[in-house]
């Protein structure tokens, strides 16, 4: 069976769904193909910190009703080292804030909006293959949930299918150059039915390793512990997790940590990755398909939405004014922001984690960096500006 659309979107994560919504608002037809089920996509727990500009984007797109009710506005974070907490006040330093609202909640809102508008999202598709990305009418061939072979002809294809998707490998050999860094640690992440120890995020530098105390709701806590990259989750029973969380939060001004049932736990490796360029022919990469950041800087989903803002605006200029200049600049425009976010995420990761191979000198310098950061208004402002989100790049 054959069909046609203007933009074929591979992937129903934040990048693909947000692009779909922004295109629909501009009157541009699109179809979203997703390999997983709707339930899987809506329930996978990912990042939860939204930059100021991303929240504004959701408001402008008419997607913020539930976010306004349930999102948790954070005007700062605490950075904790030497068993003391130091607050970075975003609002005082930048006039902005961030909002904690889980990625899965953004995805639910986007799917609901798409289905209410009659925008096609096909879940449970299989064997997606791209053809003719160098030509004028690329196609997506796949099997739908009923095992029917389909062919979708497009003007353009947006690869929003994550790091392990088919889009980036669909570039011809030798076109993409990749840049990456693997870190010598991972995060043990848990989701617990327990009130957060603070109303704002706490980033902890500790001799035993990094820890992060976050939240999803006033009743659900999201917490992380630095661990070895090859750690076996079976070695972390609930009691050991709570004991280690307490140790890394210790100190005279430590907030109370209330134990509760652990709902979910898993190991996440830390890596930085960028693919250049983000476009070849009629295929555009967005989100994790093009770049990965360690989650320390809370930039993953925010970068994905920044990418598709640029892409939607560029496609709008093409279809309405016949102007392809913004599309031609898509990769360069996005990569300027991507590399700034990569730098910030690398810096936060390097600043806060315990590198067990480092010398005593290097460790003391790391602590001195933290002391300078939390004692200098200029240094704190630089962190705050990056954390709440740099201005969106203009095409």
ABEGO torsion letter per residue (X at the ends): XBBBBABBBBEABAAAAAAAAAAAAAGBBBBBBBABBAAAAAABBBBABBBAAAAAAAAAAGAAAAAAAABBBBABBBBBBGGBBBBBBAAAAAGBBBBBBBAAAAAAAAAAAAAAAGBBBBBGBBGBBBBGAABABBBBBBBBAAGBBBBBBBABBBBAAEAABAAAAABBBGABBBBBBBBABBBBBBBBBBBBABABBBBBBBAAEBBBBBBABAABBBBBBBBBAABBAAABBAAAAAAAAAAAABEAABBBBBBBBBABBBBBBBBBBBBOBABBEABBBBEAAABBBBAAAGAAAAAAAAAAAAAAAAAAAAAAAGBAAAAAAAAAAAAAAAAAAAAAAAAAAAAABBBAABBAAAAAAAAAAAAAAAABAAAAAAAAAAAAEBBBBBX
